Amino acid sequence: LLAAPHSAASARLVSDVALAEVDRLASDLPGLALLPAGDTATRLEMMSDLSHALGSMLLLLVAVLYALFRSLAQVAVILASLVFALSGGMLVLSVTGLPVSLPVLIGLILLLGIVAKNAILLIDRAQMLLAGSGNMAQAVIIAASDRARPIIMTSVAMIAGMLPAALPWLDGSAFRQPLALTVIGGVAVSTILSLVVTPVLCLIAHTAACRIMRIAAKSIALRIARA
């Protein structure tokens, strides 16, 4: 009788045993290979489609963010903050030993949206304060303080909602557990880094953009003077 694995760990064990058996028989049976079929083939195809869609999603995200902020520097900060989500998700995978699979990719896509939202909240608030005070360092500090509560509340709610799906003894955990663990780890790590690192990156980006603008203005002024 065929039975589906009850957890991600058992599914990984079955896969390892099958691959080891194929490797053992390959010396006596040249050309023997383990081919994906059924749900596995469908998942591999979906993973390929998601990988291609991820690039298009990032391009669309850059276009929307630039239309909102009109600043390549701040768009770069938001994109850099997405690394926080990926680092948290990959940290969980390395600790638990889970492979990169379709549920993991879905969890990473969820993380990108959550982390981008946190960075947008911080940067939008900092830009509003900057327009009033003109001091970016003070603006990012106040923005991080003002947005800390909604960001933490959102993260806690997301983690609490994913905890039941992360339990390994429930039916269907082979699919849900990798997704839940990826989201929980990514949200936990990215929340801390978003409140600490993102304001610093925002200040650095603003300072660099101002310097570039001053250099460009001096260059234009020299060209006009020489003309």
C-alpha beads as a LAMMPS data file, in Angstrom:
LAMMPS data file: protein, C-alpha beads

227 atoms
226 bonds

1 atom types
1 bond types

-500.0 500.0 xlo xhi
-500.0 500.0 ylo yhi
-500.0 500.0 zlo zhi

Masses

1 110.0

Atoms # bond

1 1 1 0.000 0.000 0.000
2 1 1 1.123 3.531 -0.761
3 1 1 0.976 6.082 2.034
4 1 1 1.794 9.761 2.130
5 1 1 4.422 10.952 4.633
6 1 1 2.903 12.473 7.757
7 1 1 5.577 15.146 8.273
8 1 1 8.313 17.034 6.465
9 1 1 10.939 14.973 8.312
10 1 1 9.446 11.652 7.201
11 1 1 9.087 12.906 3.620
12 1 1 12.751 13.898 3.612
13 1 1 13.701 10.485 5.039
14 1 1 11.765 8.659 2.319
15 1 1 13.433 10.800 -0.344
16 1 1 16.907 10.142 1.072
17 1 1 16.282 6.391 1.206
18 1 1 15.026 6.337 -2.391
19 1 1 18.020 8.325 -3.654
20 1 1 20.438 6.079 -1.755
21 1 1 18.834 2.962 -3.230
22 1 1 19.031 4.378 -6.758
23 1 1 22.711 5.238 -6.245
24 1 1 23.378 1.702 -5.020
25 1 1 21.724 0.103 -8.048
26 1 1 23.139 2.548 -10.597
27 1 1 26.460 0.668 -10.786
28 1 1 24.692 -2.533 -11.924
29 1 1 21.992 -0.778 -13.976
30 1 1 23.552 2.074 -16.009
31 1 1 21.094 4.836 -16.816
32 1 1 18.913 4.158 -13.779
33 1 1 17.471 7.416 -12.463
34 1 1 14.746 8.525 -10.096
35 1 1 12.200 10.506 -12.100
36 1 1 9.651 12.826 -10.516
37 1 1 6.030 11.829 -11.028
38 1 1 2.585 12.698 -9.762
39 1 1 2.530 15.478 -7.161
40 1 1 6.316 15.725 -7.178
41 1 1 6.458 16.550 -10.894
42 1 1 3.671 19.092 -10.475
43 1 1 5.448 20.741 -7.551
44 1 1 8.735 20.944 -9.453
45 1 1 6.942 22.614 -12.350
46 1 1 5.245 25.059 -9.991
47 1 1 8.592 25.827 -8.320
48 1 1 10.057 26.649 -11.729
49 1 1 7.119 28.937 -12.516
50 1 1 7.433 30.680 -9.152
51 1 1 11.142 31.251 -9.697
52 1 1 10.437 32.959 -13.021
53 1 1 7.574 34.984 -11.521
54 1 1 9.789 36.187 -8.673
55 1 1 11.931 38.281 -11.025
56 1 1 8.871 39.923 -12.574
57 1 1 7.482 40.605 -9.107
58 1 1 10.677 42.371 -8.020
59 1 1 10.682 44.563 -11.148
60 1 1 7.064 45.520 -10.548
61 1 1 7.838 46.233 -6.894
62 1 1 10.697 48.563 -7.872
63 1 1 8.448 50.441 -10.309
64 1 1 5.665 50.895 -7.738
65 1 1 8.040 51.967 -4.966
66 1 1 9.776 54.504 -7.196
67 1 1 6.395 55.929 -8.214
68 1 1 5.536 56.348 -4.521
69 1 1 8.824 57.723 -3.132
70 1 1 10.490 59.236 -6.227
71 1 1 13.840 58.241 -4.727
72 1 1 16.093 55.466 -5.948
73 1 1 17.986 55.599 -2.655
74 1 1 14.919 54.776 -0.563
75 1 1 13.815 52.114 -3.038
76 1 1 17.252 50.543 -2.628
77 1 1 16.759 50.546 1.169
78 1 1 13.439 48.706 0.850
79 1 1 14.978 46.142 -1.490
80 1 1 17.916 45.690 0.883
81 1 1 15.477 45.051 3.731
82 1 1 14.099 42.080 1.782
83 1 1 17.402 40.336 2.505
84 1 1 16.322 40.249 6.157
85 1 1 13.359 38.053 5.269
86 1 1 15.454 35.739 3.127
87 1 1 18.142 35.452 5.797
88 1 1 15.601 34.557 8.471
89 1 1 13.907 31.984 6.274
90 1 1 17.178 30.390 5.217
91 1 1 18.368 30.333 8.840
92 1 1 15.349 28.219 9.782
93 1 1 15.981 25.892 6.844
94 1 1 19.616 25.408 7.862
95 1 1 18.682 24.707 11.495
96 1 1 15.833 22.290 10.716
97 1 1 17.505 20.712 7.689
98 1 1 14.464 21.264 5.478
99 1 1 15.137 21.455 1.713
100 1 1 14.026 24.309 -0.530
101 1 1 10.603 23.209 -1.758
102 1 1 7.365 24.686 -3.057
103 1 1 6.003 25.498 0.446
104 1 1 9.296 27.201 1.289
105 1 1 9.093 29.365 -1.845
106 1 1 5.508 30.322 -1.005
107 1 1 6.634 31.237 2.520
108 1 1 9.467 33.383 1.149
109 1 1 7.033 35.249 -1.097
110 1 1 4.822 35.942 1.938
111 1 1 7.890 37.177 3.806
112 1 1 8.845 39.582 1.030
113 1 1 5.452 41.257 1.286
114 1 1 5.578 41.521 5.078
115 1 1 9.109 42.911 5.216
116 1 1 8.489 45.337 2.363
117 1 1 5.443 46.612 4.248
118 1 1 7.529 47.209 7.392
119 1 1 10.180 49.125 5.446
120 1 1 7.532 51.211 3.662
121 1 1 5.941 52.160 7.002
122 1 1 9.306 53.308 8.383
123 1 1 10.471 55.189 5.306
124 1 1 7.137 56.871 4.663
125 1 1 7.016 58.146 8.243
126 1 1 10.648 59.277 8.064
127 1 1 9.985 61.185 4.827
128 1 1 7.013 62.971 6.415
129 1 1 9.091 63.981 9.443
130 1 1 11.993 65.029 7.221
131 1 1 9.728 67.399 5.311
132 1 1 8.877 69.136 8.590
133 1 1 12.209 69.156 10.416
134 1 1 14.849 68.770 7.701
135 1 1 16.896 66.504 9.992
136 1 1 17.030 62.962 8.630
137 1 1 18.808 61.473 11.661
138 1 1 16.091 62.718 13.994
139 1 1 13.405 61.696 11.500
140 1 1 14.479 58.034 11.302
141 1 1 14.736 57.762 15.093
142 1 1 11.224 59.114 15.599
143 1 1 9.894 57.039 12.701
144 1 1 11.300 53.822 14.187
145 1 1 9.764 54.695 17.562
146 1 1 6.372 55.556 16.048
147 1 1 6.168 52.480 13.824
148 1 1 7.627 49.952 16.283
149 1 1 4.270 49.045 17.815
150 1 1 2.326 48.311 14.576
151 1 1 5.287 46.403 13.122
152 1 1 5.705 44.252 16.248
153 1 1 1.950 43.659 16.548
154 1 1 1.760 42.532 12.908
155 1 1 4.724 40.211 13.354
156 1 1 3.380 38.667 16.576
157 1 1 -0.009 38.078 14.933
158 1 1 1.638 36.432 11.923
159 1 1 3.817 34.179 14.091
160 1 1 0.879 33.192 16.308
161 1 1 -1.223 32.379 13.253
162 1 1 1.510 30.181 11.787
163 1 1 2.296 28.225 14.962
164 1 1 -0.503 25.603 14.530
165 1 1 0.656 24.919 10.967
166 1 1 4.210 24.347 12.220
167 1 1 3.213 21.421 14.454
168 1 1 4.735 18.229 12.967
169 1 1 2.101 15.740 14.186
170 1 1 -0.897 17.223 12.352
171 1 1 -2.176 15.779 9.078
172 1 1 -0.680 17.432 6.029
173 1 1 2.285 18.830 7.947
174 1 1 4.654 17.682 5.182
175 1 1 3.395 20.624 3.127
176 1 1 2.361 23.128 5.805
177 1 1 5.294 22.803 8.218
178 1 1 8.050 24.066 5.868
179 1 1 5.876 27.048 4.895
180 1 1 5.038 27.880 8.512
181 1 1 8.601 27.508 9.786
182 1 1 9.937 29.666 6.945
183 1 1 7.450 32.430 7.712
184 1 1 7.974 32.259 11.489
185 1 1 11.767 32.415 11.237
186 1 1 11.758 35.107 8.587
187 1 1 9.253 37.308 10.420
188 1 1 11.093 36.998 13.745
189 1 1 14.491 37.885 12.282
190 1 1 13.249 40.568 9.894
191 1 1 11.222 42.355 12.593
192 1 1 14.284 42.883 14.748
193 1 1 16.495 43.869 11.831
194 1 1 13.841 46.135 10.305
195 1 1 13.583 48.221 13.477
196 1 1 17.372 48.413 13.941
197 1 1 19.041 48.223 10.532
198 1 1 16.461 49.771 8.195
199 1 1 16.577 53.232 9.874
200 1 1 20.373 53.172 9.607
201 1 1 20.216 52.208 5.936
202 1 1 17.646 54.941 5.361
203 1 1 19.949 57.553 6.887
204 1 1 22.959 56.297 4.901
205 1 1 20.961 56.321 1.652
206 1 1 19.689 59.848 2.295
207 1 1 23.197 61.110 3.085
208 1 1 24.641 59.471 -0.025
209 1 1 21.848 60.864 -2.215
210 1 1 22.424 64.386 -0.857
211 1 1 26.156 64.147 -1.547
212 1 1 25.558 62.943 -5.085
213 1 1 23.111 65.784 -5.681
214 1 1 25.623 68.340 -4.363
215 1 1 28.389 66.936 -6.557
216 1 1 26.092 66.956 -9.587
217 1 1 25.019 70.532 -8.847
218 1 1 28.649 71.693 -8.575
219 1 1 29.496 69.938 -11.819
220 1 1 26.607 71.621 -13.629
221 1 1 27.556 75.009 -12.137
222 1 1 31.170 74.608 -13.357
223 1 1 30.026 73.706 -16.843
224 1 1 27.758 76.743 -16.968
225 1 1 30.566 78.998 -15.677
226 1 1 32.994 77.688 -18.309
227 1 1 30.446 78.130 -21.022

Bonds

1 1 1 2
2 1 2 3
3 1 3 4
4 1 4 5
5 1 5 6
6 1 6 7
7 1 7 8
8 1 8 9
9 1 9 10
10 1 10 11
11 1 11 12
12 1 12 13
13 1 13 14
14 1 14 15
15 1 15 16
16 1 16 17
17 1 17 18
18 1 18 19
19 1 19 20
20 1 20 21
21 1 21 22
22 1 22 23
23 1 23 24
24 1 24 25
25 1 25 26
26 1 26 27
27 1 27 28
28 1 28 29
29 1 29 30
30 1 30 31
31 1 31 32
32 1 32 33
33 1 33 34
34 1 34 35
35 1 35 36
36 1 36 37
37 1 37 38
38 1 38 39
39 1 39 40
40 1 40 41
41 1 41 42
42 1 42 43
43 1 43 44
44 1 44 45
45 1 45 46
46 1 46 47
47 1 47 48
48 1 48 49
49 1 49 50
50 1 50 51
51 1 51 52
52 1 52 53
53 1 53 54
54 1 54 55
55 1 55 56
56 1 56 57
57 1 57 58
58 1 58 59
59 1 59 60
60 1 60 61
61 1 61 62
62 1 62 63
63 1 63 64
64 1 64 65
65 1 65 66
66 1 66 67
67 1 67 68
68 1 68 69
69 1 69 70
70 1 70 71
71 1 71 72
72 1 72 73
73 1 73 74
74 1 74 75
75 1 75 76
76 1 76 77
77 1 77 78
78 1 78 79
79 1 79 80
80 1 80 81
81 1 81 82
82 1 82 83
83 1 83 84
84 1 84 85
85 1 85 86
86 1 86 87
87 1 87 88
88 1 88 89
89 1 89 90
90 1 90 91
91 1 91 92
92 1 92 93
93 1 93 94
94 1 94 95
95 1 95 96
96 1 96 97
97 1 97 98
98 1 98 99
99 1 99 100
100 1 100 101
101 1 101 102
102 1 102 103
103 1 103 104
104 1 104 105
105 1 105 106
106 1 106 107
107 1 107 108
108 1 108 109
109 1 109 110
110 1 110 111
111 1 111 112
112 1 112 113
113 1 113 114
114 1 114 115
115 1 115 116
116 1 116 117
117 1 117 118
118 1 118 119
119 1 119 120
120 1 120 121
121 1 121 122
122 1 122 123
123 1 123 124
124 1 124 125
125 1 125 126
126 1 126 127
127 1 127 128
128 1 128 129
129 1 129 130
130 1 130 131
131 1 131 132
132 1 132 133
133 1 133 134
134 1 134 135
135 1 135 136
136 1 136 137
137 1 137 138
138 1 138 139
139 1 139 140
140 1 140 141
141 1 141 142
142 1 142 143
143 1 143 144
144 1 144 145
145 1 145 146
146 1 146 147
147 1 147 148
148 1 148 149
149 1 149 150
150 1 150 151
151 1 151 152
152 1 152 153
153 1 153 154
154 1 154 155
155 1 155 156
156 1 156 157
157 1 157 158
158 1 158 159
159 1 159 160
160 1 160 161
161 1 161 162
162 1 162 163
163 1 163 164
164 1 164 165
165 1 165 166
166 1 166 167
167 1 167 168
168 1 168 169
169 1 169 170
170 1 170 171
171 1 171 172
172 1 172 173
173 1 173 174
174 1 174 175
175 1 175 176
176 1 176 177
177 1 177 178
178 1 178 179
179 1 179 180
180 1 180 181
181 1 181 182
182 1 182 183
183 1 183 184
184 1 184 185
185 1 185 186
186 1 186 187
187 1 187 188
188 1 188 189
189 1 189 190
190 1 190 191
191 1 191 192
192 1 192 193
193 1 193 194
194 1 194 195
195 1 195 196
196 1 196 197
197 1 197 198
198 1 198 199
199 1 199 200
200 1 200 201
201 1 201 202
202 1 202 203
203 1 203 204
204 1 204 205
205 1 205 206
206 1 206 207
207 1 207 208
208 1 208 209
209 1 209 210
210 1 210 211
211 1 211 212
212 1 212 213
213 1 213 214
214 1 214 215
215 1 215 216
216 1 216 217
217 1 217 218
218 1 218 219
219 1 219 220
220 1 220 221
221 1 221 222
222 1 222 223
223 1 223 224
224 1 224 225
225 1 225 226
226 1 226 227
